[in-house]
Amino acid sequence: MVNGIEVKKVDRQGRFVIPSDWRKREMVDTDEVFLLKKKGFLKIIPKRKISLTKFFDKVDLDVDAIDNWSEFEKRFYEGSR
């Protein structure tokens, strides 16, 4: 089952089996998950490693070069108000 609802039995210790097709598809290179607990439901999200370097060239600070870091910070924070 790719998407949908499955009924699972929960043992006395609160354990259940996560479907193997989901594990194979979603848990590549990880053996950890995030559990989001809310009233009435539990959401399981695989913990993935994210490379932040792919976002480095996406930020435009509207400057050609930063010669004086203190001056840059001053102008940056004044501009964000």
C-alpha positions as CSV (number, residue, x, y, z in Angstrom):
1,M,0.0,0.0,0.0
2,V,1.6,3.3,-1.1
3,N,-0.9,5.7,0.4
4,G,-3.8,4.9,2.6
5,I,-4.9,3.6,6.0
6,E,-3.8,0.4,7.7
7,V,-5.1,-1.0,11.0
8,K,-2.3,-2.2,13.2
9,K,-2.4,-4.0,16.5
10,V,-0.5,-2.4,19.4
11,D,1.1,-4.7,21.9
12,R,1.0,-4.3,25.7
13,Q,4.2,-2.3,25.6
14,G,2.9,0.1,23.0
15,R,4.7,-1.3,20.0
16,F,3.5,-1.8,16.5
17,V,5.2,-2.7,13.2
18,I,5.8,0.1,10.7
19,P,4.9,-1.1,7.2
20,S,7.9,-2.4,5.3
21,D,7.1,-0.6,2.1
22,W,7.0,2.7,3.9
23,R,10.3,1.9,5.7
24,K,12.0,1.0,2.5
25,R,10.8,4.2,0.7
26,E,11.0,6.8,3.5
27,M,13.7,5.6,5.9
28,V,16.7,5.5,3.5
29,D,19.9,6.2,5.3
30,T,18.3,6.7,8.7
31,D,17.0,4.6,11.6
32,E,15.5,7.5,13.5
33,V,12.0,9.2,13.3
34,F,10.4,12.2,14.8
35,L,7.2,11.6,16.7
36,L,4.7,14.4,16.6
37,K,2.2,13.9,19.5
38,K,-1.1,15.8,19.5
39,K,-4.4,15.0,21.1
40,G,-6.0,12.3,19.0
41,F,-3.1,11.4,16.8
42,L,0.6,10.5,16.4
43,K,2.5,11.4,13.3
44,I,5.8,9.6,12.4
45,I,8.3,11.5,10.2
46,P,11.6,10.0,9.2
47,K,14.7,12.0,10.4
48,R,16.7,12.9,7.4
49,K,20.1,14.5,7.0
50,I,19.7,17.8,5.2
51,S,22.6,19.5,3.4
52,L,22.3,23.2,4.1
53,T,25.1,24.0,1.6
54,K,22.6,23.7,-1.3
55,F,20.9,26.9,0.1
56,F,24.1,29.0,0.3
57,D,23.9,30.5,-3.1
58,K,20.1,31.1,-2.8
59,V,20.5,34.0,-0.4
60,D,20.8,37.5,-1.9
61,L,22.0,40.0,0.7
62,D,22.0,42.8,-2.0
63,V,25.7,43.5,-1.5
64,D,28.7,43.0,-3.8
65,A,31.2,42.4,-1.0
66,I,31.4,42.7,2.7
67,D,34.5,44.7,3.6
68,N,33.5,45.8,7.1
69,W,31.4,43.2,9.0
70,S,30.2,45.7,11.7
71,E,29.0,48.1,9.1
72,F,27.3,45.4,7.2
73,E,25.5,44.1,10.4
74,K,24.4,47.7,11.2
75,R,22.9,48.3,7.8
76,F,21.4,44.8,7.6
77,Y,19.5,45.1,10.9
78,E,18.4,48.7,10.2
79,G,17.0,47.6,6.9
80,S,15.0,44.8,8.4
81,R,12.9,47.1,10.6
